[in-house]
């Protein structure tokens, strides 16, 4: 297919959807603000600032995490050969690997449920949902993109509970906390049909409430092209002493070029042994899968 000059800025992104002799190389920067409530984007998640080099060859990818002094890294590399349906983390220092387990039913941020209370019953009402698409293109990371925004807000009721088998005492009787959640999600997408790329490149957001998530899934699926930049702001407020909180998650993906890629880049090398990361050690802060 002949590529005309006006479309050259997005060639790198479109290469992902077509056969190529070389794979594509990207640099991803994730900058969350707001502590533990920060959004976990798609399959990657990031409770601390992170940067990574990403190698992509069709459905195969390799995420090489850069050193993060703010967190205890359980691995430095993530590989997948099926677009992220199955992924493996590699620790290059001790030559171990472990499968990455993800739960697509869980919310992508704890703020969507107002408070991280175990055994609580939560319900939503007065859901407001709107999408806004910009008419004029912009340039982000050297690529021509168009801005798409999802605005969401809802009231939430959280009924506190007690663990199963624990007697209910006067001090532990259920209480209802009322609050409000607001979300402003902005995606800068390349124009044209969405390419067939690994899952970690597609925007994802889940609240844990089916009546909202069905609409979110439809809106995110309808986004054209590929996300060059994502910025998701979540704000919450509530009664009974609930402190207002806000998180802002920003992710930028820059296409660096192409390079020849050996099949071994996406394989577990010989000499590596299976070993799950230690999650119970005090003070351990996991760096999630790339």
Backbone as CSV, one residue per row, in Angstrom:
resi,resn,N_x,N_y,N_z,CA_x,CA_y,CA_z,C_x,C_y,C_z
1,UNK,0.856,-1.197,0.000,0.000,0.000,0.000,0.886,1.239,0.000
2,UNK,0.592,2.198,-0.847,1.372,3.411,-0.914,0.996,4.312,0.263
3,UNK,1.982,4.790,0.999,1.739,5.707,2.107,2.034,7.115,1.642
4,UNK,1.043,7.958,1.634,1.231,9.331,1.197,1.799,10.166,2.334
5,UNK,2.571,11.204,2.046,3.246,11.990,3.078,2.383,12.461,4.226
6,UNK,1.129,12.917,4.043,0.344,13.409,5.190,0.134,12.367,6.267
7,UNK,0.313,11.072,5.958,0.024,10.046,6.943,1.292,9.489,7.582
8,UNK,2.452,10.020,7.238,3.700,9.491,7.768,3.796,9.505,9.283
9,UNK,3.255,10.494,10.029,3.387,10.492,11.494,2.790,9.272,12.160
10,UNK,1.828,8.599,11.534,1.197,7.465,12.199,1.620,6.131,11.599
11,UNK,2.629,6.158,10.720,3.060,4.914,10.091,3.475,3.889,11.133
12,UNK,4.217,4.335,12.158,4.699,3.407,13.176,3.591,2.664,13.859
13,UNK,2.475,3.336,14.106,1.361,2.683,14.774,0.627,1.736,13.833
14,UNK,0.512,2.119,12.569,-0.213,1.281,11.632,0.564,0.016,11.287
15,UNK,1.878,0.050,11.437,2.671,-1.134,11.127,2.296,-2.323,11.982
16,UNK,1.727,-2.042,13.160,1.371,-3.133,14.059,0.279,-4.011,13.470
17,UNK,-0.525,-3.468,12.596,-1.651,-4.231,12.081,-1.343,-4.898,10.741
18,UNK,-0.107,-4.764,10.269,0.234,-5.359,8.983,1.542,-6.133,9.121
19,UNK,1.722,-7.170,8.288,2.962,-7.940,8.350,4.163,-7.041,8.076
20,UNK,5.269,-7.274,8.779,6.472,-6.480,8.588,7.682,-7.349,8.841
21,UNK,8.793,-6.997,8.194,10.021,-7.760,8.376,10.621,-7.484,9.744
22,UNK,10.359,-6.306,10.279,10.897,-5.932,11.582,9.754,-5.577,12.522
23,UNK,10.033,-5.730,13.813,9.031,-5.353,14.803,9.147,-3.894,15.166
24,UNK,8.190,-3.416,15.966,8.153,-2.014,16.367,8.660,-1.844,17.789
25,UNK,9.292,-0.706,18.021,9.858,-0.389,19.326,9.172,0.860,19.869
26,UNK,8.711,0.783,21.122,8.018,1.895,21.758,8.667,2.228,23.098
27,UNK,8.427,3.445,23.553,8.809,3.849,24.903,7.540,4.314,25.604
28,UNK,7.244,3.709,26.751,6.018,4.051,27.488,6.381,4.679,28.827
29,UNK,5.715,5.783,29.132,5.894,6.464,30.411,4.562,6.501,31.134
30,UNK,4.526,6.007,32.363,3.323,6.022,33.188,3.578,6.921,34.387
31,UNK,2.723,7.921,34.567,2.886,8.871,35.664,1.586,8.971,36.443
32,UNK,1.433,8.189,37.510,0.232,8.302,38.338,0.446,9.273,39.492
33,UNK,-0.613,9.953,39.861,-0.609,10.833,41.036,-1.845,10.506,41.862
34,UNK,-1.682,10.405,43.168,-2.839,10.139,44.011,-2.696,8.895,44.846
35,UNK,-1.495,8.316,44.900,-1.255,7.194,45.807,-1.949,5.931,45.386
36,UNK,-2.454,5.169,46.390,-2.991,3.832,46.142,-4.238,3.839,45.276
37,UNK,-4.890,5.004,45.139,-6.101,5.040,44.332,-5.852,5.207,42.857
38,UNK,-4.572,5.337,42.465,-4.260,5.584,41.065,-4.746,4.435,40.190
39,UNK,-5.121,4.808,38.979,-5.695,3.830,38.054,-4.666,2.823,37.587
40,UNK,-5.086,1.584,37.507,-4.270,0.548,36.886,-4.715,0.398,35.452
41,UNK,-3.907,0.869,34.499,-4.295,0.908,33.099,-4.197,-0.462,32.449
42,UNK,-5.321,-0.904,31.899,-5.287,-2.129,31.142,-4.657,-3.254,31.910
43,UNK,-3.722,-3.988,31.274,-3.061,-5.110,31.916,-1.781,-4.685,32.605
44,UNK,-1.474,-3.367,32.604,-0.165,-2.985,33.104,-0.170,-2.536,34.553
45,UNK,-1.009,-1.615,34.931,-1.040,-1.150,36.305,0.272,-0.548,36.733
46,UNK,0.261,0.476,37.567,1.503,1.086,38.014,1.267,1.942,39.240
47,UNK,1.573,1.433,40.454,1.380,2.226,41.659,2.467,3.260,41.849
48,UNK,3.529,3.216,41.045,4.593,4.209,41.120,4.991,4.580,39.703
49,UNK,5.681,5.719,39.558,6.114,6.133,38.231,6.901,5.020,37.571
50,UNK,6.655,4.776,36.300,7.371,3.712,35.608,7.589,4.079,34.157
51,UNK,8.686,3.583,33.615,8.977,3.728,32.202,9.408,2.368,31.677
52,UNK,9.176,2.143,30.398,9.497,0.837,29.834,9.739,0.953,28.340
53,UNK,10.588,0.052,27.846,10.780,-0.137,26.416,9.940,-1.338,26.014
54,UNK,9.165,-1.198,24.944,8.262,-2.266,24.520,8.596,-2.677,23.093
55,UNK,8.855,-3.962,22.904,9.122,-4.529,21.592,7.896,-5.310,21.142
56,UNK,7.420,-5.052,19.937,6.193,-5.677,19.446,6.430,-6.286,18.080
57,UNK,6.049,-7.553,17.937,6.111,-8.252,16.652,4.793,-8.987,16.475
58,UNK,3.829,-8.335,15.812,2.490,-8.920,15.679,1.832,-9.022,17.036
59,UNK,1.453,-10.237,17.429,0.825,-10.456,18.732,1.856,-10.684,19.843
60,UNK,3.107,-10.792,19.478,4.148,-11.020,20.477,4.673,-9.690,21.000
61,UNK,4.937,-9.618,22.296,5.540,-8.403,22.832,6.484,-8.725,23.986
62,UNK,7.374,-7.787,24.228,8.332,-7.870,25.326,8.409,-6.497,25.966
63,UNK,8.109,-6.419,27.253,8.157,-5.172,28.011,9.393,-5.202,28.899
64,UNK,10.284,-4.259,28.689,11.512,-4.168,29.483,11.387,-2.973,30.424
65,UNK,11.128,-3.263,31.698,10.929,-2.214,32.691,12.251,-1.568,33.071
66,UNK,12.246,-0.255,33.146,13.432,0.445,33.609,13.472,0.418,35.132
67,UNK,14.664,0.531,35.702,14.844,0.456,37.142,13.996,1.496,37.847
68,UNK,13.234,1.044,38.852,12.385,1.943,39.635,12.837,1.898,41.093
69,UNK,13.554,2.920,41.564,14.071,2.903,42.939,12.988,3.045,43.997
70,UNK,11.757,3.391,43.587,10.682,3.606,44.553,9.945,2.330,44.922
71,UNK,10.251,1.238,44.252,9.506,0.007,44.507,10.425,-1.205,44.401
72,UNK,10.063,-2.269,45.128,10.795,-3.523,45.042,10.329,-4.266,43.797
73,UNK,11.196,-4.393,42.811,10.807,-5.010,41.548,10.927,-6.521,41.639
74,UNK,9.837,-7.211,41.373,9.852,-8.669,41.370,10.282,-9.216,40.019
75,UNK,10.347,-8.345,39.001,10.734,-8.763,37.665,11.168,-7.537,36.881
76,UNK,11.845,-7.782,35.795,12.309,-6.684,34.937,11.738,-6.768,33.519
77,UNK,11.188,-7.930,33.160,10.697,-8.142,31.800,9.368,-8.885,31.834
78,UNK,8.489,-8.548,30.902,7.237,-9.282,30.700,7.158,-9.668,29.229
79,UNK,6.838,-10.925,28.961,6.723,-11.383,27.577,5.366,-12.047,27.351
80,UNK,4.901,-11.995,26.109,3.660,-12.671,25.723,3.745,-12.993,24.239
81,UNK,3.134,-14.119,23.856,3.119,-14.515,22.451,1.705,-14.530,21.873
82,UNK,0.712,-14.151,22.696,-0.671,-14.176,22.209,-1.407,-12.875,22.499
83,UNK,-0.680,-11.771,22.455,-1.309,-10.470,22.625,-1.644,-10.110,24.054
84,UNK,-1.217,-10.919,25.015,-1.465,-10.612,26.415,-2.482,-11.510,27.076
85,UNK,-3.085,-12.437,26.325,-4.006,-13.382,26.961,-3.266,-14.219,27.998
86,UNK,-2.017,-14.518,27.700,-1.134,-15.187,28.656,0.198,-14.443,28.640
87,UNK,0.686,-14.077,29.807,1.936,-13.327,29.892,2.808,-13.909,30.996
88,UNK,4.109,-13.746,30.841,5.071,-14.289,31.787,6.043,-13.203,32.213
89,UNK,6.291,-13.118,33.521,7.258,-12.169,34.063,8.603,-12.854,34.242
90,UNK,9.683,-12.140,33.906,11.030,-12.674,34.018,11.847,-11.826,34.992
91,UNK,12.512,-12.496,35.912,13.480,-11.829,36.780,14.863,-12.198,36.257
92,UNK,15.519,-11.228,35.640,16.795,-11.496,34.994,17.938,-11.625,35.997
93,UNK,17.714,-11.153,37.217,18.770,-11.193,38.218,18.924,-12.580,38.834
94,UNK,17.792,-13.223,39.164,17.888,-14.559,39.772,17.421,-15.672,38.836
95,UNK,17.186,-15.317,37.553,16.828,-16.297,36.518,15.582,-17.104,36.906
96,UNK,14.523,-16.381,37.246,13.249,-17.014,37.556,12.153,-16.410,36.681
97,UNK,11.027,-17.117,36.605,9.870,-16.613,35.872,8.613,-17.043,36.585
98,UNK,7.516,-16.350,36.309,6.217,-16.737,36.856,5.117,-16.194,35.949
99,UNK,3.996,-16.906,35.865,2.885,-16.427,35.032,2.195,-15.238,35.687
100,UNK,1.778,-14.299,34.886,1.054,-13.130,35.384,-0.427,-13.455,35.423
101,UNK,-1.022,-13.259,36.584,-2.442,-13.563,36.764,-3.222,-12.256,36.844
102,UNK,-4.177,-12.108,35.957,-5.010,-10.913,35.941,-6.471,-11.309,36.091
103,UNK,-7.244,-10.439,36.693,-8.672,-10.672,36.896,-9.439,-9.545,36.216
104,UNK,-10.000,-9.855,35.049,-10.700,-8.844,34.260,-12.009,-8.396,34.890
105,UNK,-12.415,-9.042,35.991,-13.671,-8.650,36.645,-13.438,-7.594,37.728
106,UNK,-12.187,-7.367,38.100,-11.906,-6.433,39.186,-11.851,-5.001,38.679
107,UNK,-12.222,-4.032,39.527,-12.104,-2.620,39.135,-10.650,-2.263,38.862
108,UNK,-10.428,-1.335,37.955,-9.074,-0.910,37.638,-8.565,0.174,38.578
109,UNK,-9.396,0.634,39.504,-8.966,1.555,40.553,-9.852,1.367,41.779
110,UNK,-9.234,1.414,42.956,-10.005,1.284,44.189,-10.937,2.452,44.434
111,UNK,-10.672,3.592,43.793,-11.522,4.768,44.011,-12.918,4.596,43.423
112,UNK,-13.074,3.705,42.460,-14.397,3.506,41.869,-15.406,3.015,42.909
113,UNK,-14.924,2.347,43.951,-15.807,1.851,45.011,-15.843,2.745,46.223
114,UNK,-15.312,3.967,46.119,-15.268,4.984,47.164,-14.288,4.626,48.268
115,UNK,-14.496,3.483,48.931,-13.641,3.062,50.036,-13.283,1.585,49.893
116,UNK,-12.034,1.215,50.218,-11.623,-0.193,50.115,-12.034,-0.994,51.350
117,UNK,-13.347,-1.125,51.562,-13.852,-1.820,52.744,-14.196,-3.267,52.399
118,UNK,-13.559,-4.239,53.057,-13.899,-5.640,52.787,-15.294,-5.971,53.307
119,UNK,-15.960,-6.876,52.640,-17.288,-7.376,53.029,-18.372,-6.301,52.942
120,UNK,-18.076,-5.191,52.282,-19.081,-4.135,52.132,-19.963,-4.419,50.915
121,UNK,-21.215,-3.976,50.978,-22.132,-4.058,49.843,-22.210,-2.666,49.217
122,UNK,-22.032,-2.627,47.899,-21.992,-1.337,47.220,-23.003,-1.288,46.084
123,UNK,-23.619,-0.130,45.935,-24.583,0.069,44.855,-24.450,1.494,44.326
124,UNK,-24.845,1.687,43.066,-24.728,3.005,42.447,-26.084,3.479,41.938
125,UNK,-26.209,4.794,41.793,-27.434,5.402,41.273,-27.071,6.727,40.611
126,UNK,-28.034,7.311,39.909,-27.856,8.605,39.247,-26.578,8.624,38.400
127,UNK,-26.464,7.636,37.522,-25.294,7.528,36.659,-25.415,8.512,35.495
128,UNK,-24.377,9.335,35.309,-24.302,10.261,34.170,-23.119,9.848,33.307
129,UNK,-23.357,9.669,32.006,-22.317,9.158,31.102,-22.376,9.951,29.805
130,UNK,-21.206,10.451,29.381,-21.187,11.254,28.159,-19.824,11.088,27.474
131,UNK,-19.805,11.199,26.157,-18.564,11.158,25.395,-18.461,12.406,24.532
132,UNK,-17.248,12.922,24.369,-17.007,14.121,23.570,-15.811,13.855,22.672
133,UNK,-15.989,14.035,21.369,-14.912,13.823,20.403,-14.503,15.159,19.794
134,UNK,-13.211,15.444,19.813,-12.709,16.695,19.251,-12.820,16.674,17.728
135,UNK,-13.012,17.839,17.153,-13.131,17.931,15.699,-11.793,18.198,15.023
136,UNK,-10.854,18.801,15.758,-9.561,19.155,15.167,-8.468,18.228,15.691
137,UNK,-7.533,17.855,14.846,-6.428,16.989,15.283,-5.402,17.761,16.102
138,UNK,-4.600,17.016,16.882,-3.500,17.576,17.650,-2.255,16.746,17.358
139,UNK,-1.130,17.192,17.891,0.109,16.423,17.766,0.614,16.063,19.145
140,UNK,0.781,14.772,19.411,1.292,14.274,20.690,2.412,13.291,20.395
141,UNK,3.554,13.475,21.045,4.717,12.597,20.854,5.062,12.441,19.372
142,UNK,4.915,13.544,18.629,5.267,13.539,17.224,4.274,12.852,16.316
143,UNK,3.090,12.526,16.843,2.083,11.801,16.069,0.793,12.595,15.989
144,UNK,0.153,12.603,14.848,-1.134,13.262,14.681,-2.228,12.431,15.335
145,UNK,-2.954,13.038,16.254,-3.978,12.328,17.025,-5.237,13.181,17.130
146,UNK,-6.300,12.538,17.615,-7.541,13.267,17.879,-7.991,12.939,19.309
147,UNK,-8.495,13.934,19.987,-8.856,13.824,21.407,-10.259,13.263,21.577
148,UNK,-10.395,12.248,22.454,-11.690,11.650,22.766,-11.833,11.622,24.291
149,UNK,-12.976,12.065,24.775,-13.167,12.195,26.220,-14.398,11.416,26.683
150,UNK,-14.265,10.735,27.814,-15.377,10.042,28.460,-15.597,10.694,29.823
151,UNK,-16.807,11.182,30.048,-17.155,11.808,31.323,-18.171,10.932,32.035
152,UNK,-17.862,10.602,33.272,-18.711,9.683,34.037,-18.840,10.178,35.466
153,UNK,-20.042,10.075,36.017,-20.239,10.369,37.439,-21.391,9.508,37.953
154,UNK,-21.338,9.173,39.239,-22.421,8.397,39.836,-22.396,8.551,41.348
155,UNK,-23.577,8.378,41.946,-23.693,8.321,43.397,-23.469,6.883,43.837
156,UNK,-22.853,6.717,45.001,-22.558,5.375,45.484,-22.948,5.245,46.951
157,UNK,-23.502,4.100,47.306,-23.851,3.781,48.694,-23.040,2.561,49.114
158,UNK,-22.324,2.686,50.215,-21.483,1.604,50.722,-22.017,1.173,52.080
159,UNK,-22.504,-0.059,52.166,-23.016,-0.595,53.421,-21.930,-1.467,54.037
160,UNK,-21.415,-1.052,55.177,-20.327,-1.793,55.810,-20.823,-3.151,56.289
161,UNK,-19.893,-4.106,56.377,-20.251,-5.450,56.800,-19.195,-6.049,57.696
162,UNK,-19.451,-7.254,58.172,-18.507,-7.984,59.019,-18.153,-9.304,58.334
163,UNK,-16.972,-9.841,58.619,-16.572,-11.113,58.003,-17.550,-12.230,58.351
164,UNK,-17.698,-13.196,57.459,-18.581,-14.334,57.745,-18.161,-15.052,59.024
165,UNK,-19.150,-15.393,59.858,-18.880,-16.111,61.090,-18.554,-15.232,62.268
166,UNK,-18.403,-13.924,62.045,-18.109,-12.999,63.145,-19.425,-12.423,63.671
167,UNK,-19.707,-12.575,64.978,-20.961,-12.048,65.535,-21.060,-10.533,65.366
168,UNK,-22.266,-10.064,65.105,-22.497,-8.626,64.957,-22.717,-8.019,66.333
169,UNK,-21.878,-7.071,66.687,-21.994,-6.379,67.972,-22.529,-4.981,67.744
170,UNK,-22.984,-4.315,68.815,-23.485,-2.937,68.648,-22.479,-2.023,67.963
171,UNK,-21.183,-2.272,68.207,-20.166,-1.419,67.618,-19.898,-1.759,66.152
172,UNK,-20.320,-2.949,65.730,-20.028,-3.373,64.359,-21.279,-3.469,63.494
173,UNK,-22.368,-2.845,63.953,-23.586,-2.868,63.145,-23.361,-2.148,61.821
174,UNK,-23.996,-2.630,60.757,-23.791,-2.026,59.436,-24.141,-0.543,59.410
175,UNK,-23.340,0.214,58.719,-23.592,1.623,58.474,-23.556,1.878,56.980
176,UNK,-24.260,2.915,56.557,-24.273,3.254,55.136,-23.550,4.571,54.912
177,UNK,-22.560,4.506,54.031,-21.788,5.700,53.671,-22.189,6.096,52.248
178,UNK,-22.551,7.338,52.079,-22.952,7.835,50.760,-21.839,8.702,50.177
179,UNK,-21.642,8.587,48.889,-20.596,9.371,48.250,-20.864,9.587,46.782
180,UNK,-19.919,10.250,46.134,-20.029,10.527,44.699,-18.669,10.295,44.055
181,UNK,-18.690,9.694,42.867,-17.483,9.423,42.100,-17.587,10.133,40.759
182,UNK,-16.512,10.844,40.397,-16.464,11.518,39.103,-15.222,11.068,38.343
183,UNK,-15.399,10.825,37.042,-14.301,10.360,36.202,-14.235,11.211,34.938
184,UNK,-13.024,11.652,34.620,-12.788,12.341,33.346,-11.631,11.625,32.661
185,UNK,-11.929,10.866,31.622,-10.919,10.070,30.924,-10.721,10.639,29.523
186,UNK,-9.479,11.006,29.218,-9.164,11.598,27.923,-8.157,10.706,27.206
187,UNK,-8.459,10.404,25.942,-7.598,9.539,25.146,-7.249,10.260,23.845
188,UNK,-5.964,10.335,23.560,-5.490,10.913,22.302,-5.164,9.753,21.378
189,UNK,-6.016,9.538,20.365,-5.943,8.356,19.514,-5.500,8.719,18.090
190,UNK,-4.726,7.797,17.483,-4.447,7.960,16.062,-5.751,7.763,15.295
191,UNK,-5.814,8.338,14.122,-7.042,8.240,13.334,-7.045,6.968,12.489
192,UNK,-8.228,6.552,12.086,-8.357,5.352,11.284,-8.803,4.170,12.122
193,UNK,-8.876,3.016,11.479,-9.334,1.803,12.145,-8.365,1.371,13.234
194,UNK,-8.900,0.900,14.347,-8.057,0.423,15.439,-7.255,-0.787,14.979
195,UNK,-5.907,-0.745,15.100,-5.094,-1.883,14.671,-5.231,-3.056,15.626
196,UNK,-4.875,-4.223,15.148,-4.937,-5.437,15.958,-3.654,-5.522,16.786
197,UNK,-3.661,-4.873,17.951,-2.465,-4.761,18.776,-2.639,-5.533,20.081
198,UNK,-1.540,-5.807,20.798,-1.648,-6.462,22.106,-2.537,-5.689,23.066
199,UNK,-3.103,-6.401,24.024,-4.070,-5.818,24.947,-3.510,-4.655,25.747
200,UNK,-2.203,-4.673,26.045,-1.655,-3.616,26.887,-1.663,-2.260,26.196
201,UNK,-1.936,-2.217,24.883,-2.016,-0.953,24.169,-3.438,-0.398,24.102
202,UNK,-4.435,-1.195,24.475,-5.814,-0.741,24.374,-6.279,-0.167,25.717
203,UNK,-6.916,1.005,25.712,-7.416,1.574,26.966,-8.427,0.647,27.628
204,UNK,-8.313,0.506,28.935,-9.268,-0.292,29.706,-9.626,0.462,30.979
205,UNK,-10.884,0.324,31.377,-11.337,0.940,32.622,-12.568,0.181,33.097
206,UNK,-12.545,-0.250,34.355,-13.671,-0.989,34.931,-13.951,-0.457,36.333
207,UNK,-15.229,-0.248,36.627,-15.627,0.239,37.948,-16.017,-0.890,38.889
208,UNK,-16.375,-2.047,38.323,-16.886,-3.145,39.145,-18.397,-3.174,39.212
209,UNK,-19.046,-2.210,38.558,-20.508,-2.158,38.523,-20.958,-2.446,37.082
210,UNK,-21.608,-3.590,36.830,-21.953,-3.993,35.459,-22.747,-2.949,34.691
211,UNK,-23.649,-2.250,35.374,-24.476,-1.273,34.671,-23.660,-0.102,34.116
212,UNK,-22.480,0.122,34.680,-21.577,1.157,34.171,-20.550,0.553,33.219
213,UNK,-20.007,-0.604,33.588,-18.917,-1.195,32.814,-19.336,-1.602,31.413
214,UNK,-20.602,-1.963,31.217,-21.068,-2.293,29.871,-20.970,-1.067,28.960
215,UNK,-21.310,0.086,29.492,-21.245,1.320,28.703,-19.796,1.753,28.484
216,UNK,-18.975,1.574,29.516,-17.562,1.907,29.374,-16.899,1.039,28.315
217,UNK,-17.178,-0.262,28.359,-16.576,-1.184,27.402,-16.961,-0.809,25.975
218,UNK,-18.221,-0.456,25.766,-18.677,-0.080,24.429,-17.991,1.204,23.952
219,UNK,-17.853,2.181,24.856,-17.222,3.449,24.484,-15.740,3.266,24.187
220,UNK,-15.049,2.439,24.971,-13.623,2.213,24.754,-13.370,1.399,23.485
221,UNK,-14.245,0.433,23.225,-14.110,-0.361,22.007,-14.307,0.497,20.766
222,UNK,-15.149,1.505,20.878,-15.453,2.369,19.733,-14.339,3.370,19.429
223,UNK,-13.350,3.497,20.321,-12.269,4.433,20.066,-11.497,4.009,18.820
224,UNK,-11.194,4.935,17.915,-10.464,4.591,16.706,-8.962,4.505,16.977
225,UNK,-8.242,3.942,16.038,-6.793,4.003,16.089,-6.169,3.408,17.326
226,UNK,-5.089,4.038,17.776,-4.289,3.545,18.891,-4.020,4.689,19.848
227,UNK,-3.992,4.397,21.144,-3.811,5.437,22.160,-2.353,5.856,22.255
228,UNK,-2.064,7.113,21.912,-0.724,7.663,22.076,-0.574,8.251,23.484
229,UNK,-1.678,8.803,24.004,-1.670,9.350,25.362,-3.009,9.069,26.020
230,UNK,-2.956,8.750,27.305,-4.163,8.544,28.101,-4.007,9.330,29.398
231,UNK,-5.080,9.990,29.802,-5.070,10.696,31.090,-6.435,10.502,31.750
232,UNK,-6.438,9.817,32.877,-7.681,9.490,33.577,-7.654,10.111,34.966
233,UNK,-8.643,10.946,35.244,-8.753,11.612,36.551,-9.983,11.072,37.273
234,UNK,-9.802,10.590,38.489,-10.891,10.054,39.308,-10.956,10.846,40.606
235,UNK,-12.139,11.359,40.929,-12.328,12.119,42.161,-13.476,11.517,42.953
236,UNK,-13.322,11.462,44.287,-14.373,10.920,45.145,-14.596,11.826,46.347
237,UNK,-15.818,11.805,46.850,-16.158,12.487,48.098,-17.288,11.722,48.762
238,UNK,-17.395,11.825,50.077,-18.432,11.084,50.783,-18.725,11.684,52.141
239,UNK,-19.764,11.138,52.790,-20.142,11.640,54.110,-19.478,10.798,55.205
240,UNK,-19.873,11.025,56.444,-19.365,10.315,57.612,-17.836,10.355,57.702
241,UNK,-17.294,11.530,57.436,-15.861,11.711,57.601,-15.001,11.173,56.476
242,UNK,-15.615,10.782,55.365,-14.835,10.266,54.234,-14.044,11.399,53.585
243,UNK,-12.741,11.261,53.544,-11.894,12.298,52.971,-11.997,12.295,51.448
244,UNK,-12.097,13.460,50.824,-12.100,13.518,49.363,-10.736,13.093,48.820
245,UNK,-10.756,12.380,47.713,-9.511,11.909,47.107,-9.558,12.093,45.595
246,UNK,-8.393,12.285,45.018,-8.288,12.435,43.567,-7.031,11.723,43.084
247,UNK,-7.157,10.993,41.990,-5.997,10.375,41.348,-5.979,10.790,39.880
248,UNK,-4.773,10.974,39.359,-4.589,11.304,37.949,-3.561,10.335,37.383
249,UNK,-3.949,9.593,36.373,-3.070,8.613,35.746,-2.804,9.036,34.310
250,UNK,-1.538,9.268,34.005,-1.154,9.694,32.654,-0.217,8.666,32.047
251,UNK,-0.467,8.308,30.804,0.365,7.334,30.103,0.637,7.834,28.692
252,UNK,1.910,7.843,28.305,2.302,8.315,26.976,3.096,7.216,26.281
253,UNK,2.744,6.946,25.030,3.409,5.910,24.243,4.053,6.566,23.026
254,UNK,5.362,6.412,22.913,6.100,7.017,21.803,6.713,5.936,20.926
255,UNK,6.486,6.040,19.626,7.051,5.074,18.693,8.478,5.481,18.357
256,UNK,9.444,4.580,18.620,10.850,4.898,18.415,11.372,4.440,17.063
257,UNK,10.701,3.483,16.432,11.169,2.973,15.159,10.968,1.473,15.067
258,UNK,11.708,0.835,14.180,11.599,-0.610,13.996,12.975,-1.254,14.128
259,UNK,12.982,-2.542,14.408,14.228,-3.298,14.460,13.924,-4.769,14.238
260,UNK,14.909,-5.498,13.762,14.754,-6.928,13.601,14.658,-7.583,14.971
261,UNK,13.753,-8.537,15.129,13.525,-9.166,16.424,13.628,-10.678,16.326
262,UNK,14.480,-11.246,17.163,14.637,-12.693,17.214,13.508,-13.322,18.017
263,UNK,13.133,-14.532,17.658,12.066,-15.236,18.371,12.399,-15.437,19.833
264,UNK,13.692,-15.522,20.162,14.109,-15.767,21.548,13.756,-14.622,22.487
265,UNK,13.508,-13.434,21.931,13.122,-12.297,22.778,11.794,-12.552,23.485
266,UNK,10.965,-13.401,22.911,9.634,-13.629,23.447,9.503,-15.013,24.092
267,UNK,10.643,-15.610,24.408,10.671,-16.929,25.026,11.342,-16.866,26.395
268,UNK,11.024,-17.850,27.260,11.733,-18.009,28.530,13.036,-18.745,28.232
269,UNK,14.147,-18.122,28.549,15.451,-18.702,28.223,15.724,-19.947,29.052
270,UNK,16.550,-20.818,28.519,16.959,-21.993,29.268,17.721,-21.601,30.526
271,UNK,17.547,-22.366,31.568,18.206,-22.049,32.827,17.332,-21.266,33.787
272,UNK,16.187,-20.740,33.306,15.255,-20.050,34.195,14.384,-21.085,34.898
273,UNK,14.029,-20.812,36.148,13.177,-21.728,36.907,11.915,-20.984,37.341
274,UNK,10.839,-21.735,37.481,9.563,-21.172,37.910,9.607,-20.834,39.403
275,UNK,9.263,-19.592,39.746,9.209,-19.179,41.154,8.270,-17.995,41.301
276,UNK,7.196,-18.189,42.054,6.238,-17.117,42.309,6.886,-16.051,43.191
277,UNK,6.541,-14.779,42.999,7.111,-13.724,43.853,6.566,-13.811,45.272
278,UNK,7.365,-13.365,46.230,6.936,-13.366,47.623,6.072,-12.137,47.868
279,UNK,4.806,-12.410,48.233,3.866,-11.314,48.445,3.677,-10.980,49.915
280,UNK,4.118,-11.860,50.796,3.812,-11.680,52.215,4.925,-10.994,52.986
281,UNK,6.078,-10.781,52.324,7.186,-10.172,53.035,6.835,-8.739,53.421
282,UNK,7.007,-8.322,54.699,6.642,-6.977,55.124,7.389,-5.911,54.311
283,UNK,6.626,-4.895,53.923,7.204,-3.762,53.227,7.409,-3.958,51.738
284,UNK,7.079,-5.136,51.208,7.272,-5.373,49.776,6.191,-4.676,48.979
285,UNK,6.623,-3.822,48.042,5.696,-3.148,47.133,5.948,-3.688,45.744
286,UNK,4.978,-4.443,45.231,5.167,-5.076,43.933,5.113,-4.057,42.801
287,UNK,5.996,-4.233,41.835,5.838,-3.552,40.561,5.039,-4.485,39.687
288,UNK,3.825,-4.088,39.268,2.957,-4.984,38.531,3.474,-5.264,37.142
289,UNK,2.809,-6.249,36.466,3.242,-6.607,35.125,3.280,-5.432,34.186
290,UNK,4.305,-5.424,33.339,4.508,-4.314,32.404,3.342,-4.064,31.545
